[in-house]
């Protein structure tokens, strides 16, 4: 019995890598966009005020932008469901929502840093600086600032 061995040429490997990067390119190029609500907002099942009202979100809540259609935006809310809301209620201001039961906000971006304050689940915090090395700098509405682990918030 004769065994045939096929070797892959370097040129073939380069071509396969190029094809893979082209296929993944658009998906990798699209960044997730988050915005925060300027006021309490109604989420609908369709892009229309005549649609079914699904839920209300409070002012400051971060939402993920999925698609824009005229004056409507399809968003993913912190609970994970997809709904529509009017684009006029979106701000460029960025916030995050605490998802941990209790999150220690630290004075520095280190686990052993002194705590600045503590936030509980569903507290909305302003995002002061983009996340870096697993931490995000945040500010409470009372003015206290610090760093929170990015795995303890939603909206990044």
Residue pairs with C-beta under 8 A, 6 or more apart in sequence:
32 64
33 64
33 65
34 62
34 63
34 64
34 65
34 94
34 155
34 156
35 62
35 63
35 65
35 90
35 91
35 92
35 94
36 60
36 61
36 62
36 63
36 90
36 91
36 93
36 94
36 95
36 124
36 155
37 57
37 58
37 59
37 60
37 61
37 63
37 89
37 90
37 91
38 59
38 89
38 90
38 91
38 93
39 59
39 89
40 56
40 57
40 58
40 59
41 56
41 57
41 61
41 85
41 86
41 89
42 53
42 55
42 56
42 85
43 53
43 54
43 55
43 56
43 57
43 75
43 77
43 83
43 84
43 85
44 51
44 52
44 53
44 54
44 83
44 84
44 85
45 51
45 52
45 54
45 83
45 84
46 52
46 84
47 69
47 70
47 72
47 74
47 84
48 72
48 84
51 84
54 81
54 83
55 77
55 83
57 63
57 77
57 85
58 124
60 95
60 124
61 77
61 78
61 95
61 97
61 124
62 78
62 94
62 95
62 96
62 97
62 124
62 154
62 155
63 75
63 76
63 77
63 78
63 85
63 90
64 75
64 76
64 155
65 73
65 74
65 75
65 90
66 73
66 74
66 75
66 76
66 82
67 73
67 74
68 74
68 87
71 86
71 87
71 88
72 84
72 85
72 86
72 87
73 84
73 85
73 86
73 87
73 90
74 82
74 83
74 84
75 82
75 83
75 84
75 85
76 82
77 83
78 97
78 99
78 154
78 155
93 126
94 126
94 127
94 155
95 124
95 125
95 126
95 127
95 155
96 124
96 125
96 127
96 136
96 138
96 148
96 153
96 154
96 155
96 156
97 122
97 123
97 124
97 125
97 153
97 154
97 155
98 119
98 120
98 121
98 122
98 123
98 124
98 125
98 148
98 152
98 153
99 121
99 152
99 153
99 154
100 121
100 152
100 153
101 120
101 121
102 118
102 119
102 120
102 121
103 118
103 119
103 120
103 148
103 149
103 152
103 153
104 115
104 118
104 148
105 115
105 116
105 117
105 118
105 119
105 125
105 138
105 140
105 144
105 145
105 146
105 147
105 148
106 113
106 114
106 115
106 116
106 146
106 147
106 148
107 113
107 114
107 115
107 116
107 146
107 147
108 114
108 147
109 132
109 133
109 134
109 135
109 137
109 147
110 147
113 147
115 146
116 144
116 145
116 146
117 140
117 144
117 146
119 125
119 140
119 148
123 140
124 141
125 138
125 139
125 140
125 148
125 153
126 138
126 139
126 140
126 141
127 136
127 137
127 138
127 155
127 156
128 137
128 138
128 139
128 145
129 136
129 137
130 136
131 150
131 156
134 149
134 150
134 151
135 147
135 148
135 149
135 150
136 147
136 148
136 150
136 153
136 156
137 145
137 146
137 147
138 145
138 146
138 147
138 148
138 153
139 145
150 156
